[in-house]
Amino acid sequence: MLTEKEDGRMVEAATESVHWTTGPVRQNPYSGHANSPLQSAPALYLINDRRNKVSLCYSGLRSLLPAFLVCLLVCSVPAHLHGQTDCLACHADKSMQNEAGHSIAVDGQAFEASIHGSLKCSDCHADVKDYPHPEHIAPVQCKACHADLESEIVGSVHAHASPQPCTSCHGDAHAIFPKADSRSAVYPLNIARTCGNCHGNDGIAKKHGLQNVSRSYVDSIHGMALVQDGLLVAANCTSCHGSHHILSHKDPQSATFRTNVPATCGSCHAGIAEKYAAGVHGKALVHGQASAPVCTDCHTTHSIRKPNDAEFQMHTAPFCGSCHKAQFSTYHDTFHSQLSSLGGYVETARCWDCHGAHDVMPASDPKSPIAPANLVTTCSKCHAAANPQFVKYQPHANAHDFKRSPALFLVRLFMNLLLISVLTFFAIHTLLWVIRSRYEQIKRRSAKGGEDA
Amino acid sequence: MPELEQAAGTSRVQSAAQGERYFQRFTRPQRVLHAVLFTTFLGLAATGLPLRFSSTPWAIHFAQQVGGFGAILFFHKLNAVVLTLAFLVHVKEVIKRGLIHREKGIFWGPTSMVANWKDVKDLFGHFRWFLGLGPRPQFERYAYWEKFDYWAVFWGMVVIGFSGYAMWFAPFFARFLPGWALNAALVVHGEEGLLAILFIFSIHFVNTHLRPESFPMDMVIFTGIESEEEFKIKRAHEYDRLVAEGKLQTRVGVAPEPWLIKFSRTVGFTAIAIGLVLLVLTLSAMFL
């Protein structure tokens, strides 16, 4: 890719996100390495371009490499270390290890391409100034530059998760890419895998008393959209949990705290969030009733299914029933519930088919689907021939409650008495009969046996 | 009964009178009616019970096996329609014979299904015999418990059928019925169905098939034929009446063919086995 710079020269850029230019164009006192290679090389300058992206100004290293190697050989040690090349003279060796056996090799090319490629090694490894450097060097402090992110991590659930929390997620410290770069460990399509390194590991999950959520996420509607369809907008772990400042769902500040869930989900599902806020549940939540259902109560958290998925629909009616016990019990007595329990017939009326799902409203509200004026419309969603008489059917009739449904109560009572009296009478009748018949049979046989003998 | 006299007339030449004699008890249409009745009843019970006890594991498992609720309801309705047709054919026959042809013995008399004073006496007499307080009553063509079975099924079909069709065509029936009637339909349908299932699979099975005199199965409803000895013991009053009227000869039949006995046993035992399994499932759902 060729880019025209302010000084009019055409320069080569290696990637879309990292721009290679021939020399610093704004502040650099030198006009370019070609004129003064010994002065500037191997000098790296970090500048910000108009899009606030990190650009690299790097002197064409490749062409100078032989000259450098000669220079290094000629120069006496100890020497003042200037940049990557000095360090890579040793650390480019892939087999290089420290005393503990950990690799201390650095892939120079990958590092150059990374977001930190413009930095000198000593910018991070601050205690390495000269060569030879001490055997033991201090761990890199990312907070030296990223103080804001460091403070977010410190207050988060990951504060003590790892001695190097940054690289746990961002990966190899020498190959960190911007999050919009598909090579980045925190690129949306890679996030689930990155978080799954720990949260998809049964051992780690168990140790911290967590669930292994990775599998359920991957099978969820969000996970499928992300992993299978490669949809960048699909909710990944950080969409709901945040990234650096992840808090426990028990923390009222957390995006996943009960009362914050509608806002968190609503950051994508804005239309649904608006409906939810208008319904009784959304209003109850706002008025401090923390037990009011939020998105995750019905849809679950990590294993969110498609709303028309039969398994999901089967699960939700009992959930409504966990608060609305009497209504669930009376629903359970009806034909709708019988259909619902047996499955294979997802069309049957469940709670939300009549009451609405997100914007549940009382029957007294004229906008409610169960408002008397709207019943024919609501019922006719399934029962095409619904008429004003038909909708007098009571979907929550209670045959055990004389005051609420007297006729039904008496019908049930009559049927029960009939059942009990018929069965009791005939149970006695038939039992006596069988005993008597068997007695006669044995008597007759023994009499016969006596005659035969 | 005239239909039996005809049947005897058209039946094959009776086996040489040496040894046991056989008598015709049920005509072919009556046996076919019973076969249709118990087949559709088993079908209705097998598809109705998973609905009545829809939250039990066996109901859910069964529903999954047959293709969910849609399939269950389809077979339930299919059986219901066949049973309704059989019921209507029977009612049509009764009306034709009793009202149009003015046949005697349909609505009154010793061969009628309608209860009479003798049935009341037989019931009490039977109880006395159970307790060793009197002789065993001499029964007519249809004993009181058989009449009860008949009327229980008759009433049951009207009640279950009507409530079932009211639910099936709810918007239509809602034009004539009050709102709560649709709720009541399910209660009535379920309770009456439960009563029928419990009654048939326990009381009817024992009274008719499993009691010591008939154990393990009374074949007469399948073959139509019973031995003279069985006839005399089980329905002495009818036997004596036929002898006195000089009509016994009209009822003589031929011993059933071995294949018919074998076939009847297979069908009968299968039906009883299915019924007992359903009974166990029902009781487990009710009391466990």
Interface residues (C-beta under 8 A of the other chain):
Chain A: H332 D333 T334 F335 S337 Q338 L339 S340 S341 L342 G343 G344 Y345 T348 H383 A384 A385 A386 N387 Q389 F390 V391 K392 Y393 Q394 A397 A399 S405 A407 L408 V411 R412 M415 N416 L418 L419 V422 L423 F426 A427 H429 T430 L432 W433 V434 I435 R436 S437 R438 E440 Q441
Chain B: P50 L51 R52 S54 S55 A59 I60 A63 Q64 G67 G68 F69 G70 A71 I72 L73 H126 F127 W129 F130 L131 G132 W145 A152 M167 A170 P171 F172 A174 R175 L177 P178 G179 W180 L182 N183 A184 L186 V187 V188 E191 E192 L194 L195 L198 F199 S202 I203 V206 N207 R211 P212 E213
